[in-house]
Amino acid sequence: GDIDILAINSLCTKYLIQEENNYLNTIKTTFEIAWHEINLGQDIMEDYIRFCHTRGDISYQYFESLNKKFRERFLNFICSLNLPEEISLQSAYKMFSENLSRAEMLTYVYVFNVTNWAVEVDFLLGTGDQAQWNARVPGISGTSLTILMHYLMVPEQTKLAIYTELYSHMMPILQDKTVWILMVLLTIFDQEGVAKIKQLRESFLTILTRYLEENTKSCVSLAR
């Protein structure tokens, strides 16, 4: 009999979508493990708990230490994904050195969009940090990074510029951690002239586009 091309195409499409969903689940699981196995550390946690208790000033160095930990976590995440061997160490180094600091800023975009400090604490704290947080003096409530930044010891003009930038990225879709993780991958895997990196970026973009289409029930067009 005649080969049913439409049926074969439909089966292929379903298979590819299933493969994408499996890969997305792997990405999400890998992220959670890689992100939380690196702790912010005792010093950052002590400063955070002290701030929650006293609302004292926060030094710029505190955020520099935080940012360093975020970069470490992103690096851990990417390396845990088992990058293809076709990406040379030189290309990977260039990609990380150019893009990790951009990805680090997305952490602030995510927590700025999360409206609950408890969710924020769960997101930011490593496994060991959680133990330190749980051992705090009873009655000390958590505080969001947004409030913490009010007490940052930098000129008011700098603070205003930071808030303006973060407010411009306030949108419900960025409360979805899956969207955020894929945005992180798109930000890191962004390098001209390396075919394998471009190919990976396009696959992440396809997964994100399909995820948005399924979850917003409307066709979302993303700029490449």
Summary of the structure (lengths in Angstrom):
residues: 224
radius of gyration: 20.3
end to end distance: 42.5
largest distance: 78.8
contacts: 578
relative contact order: 0.13
helix: 73%
strand: 1%
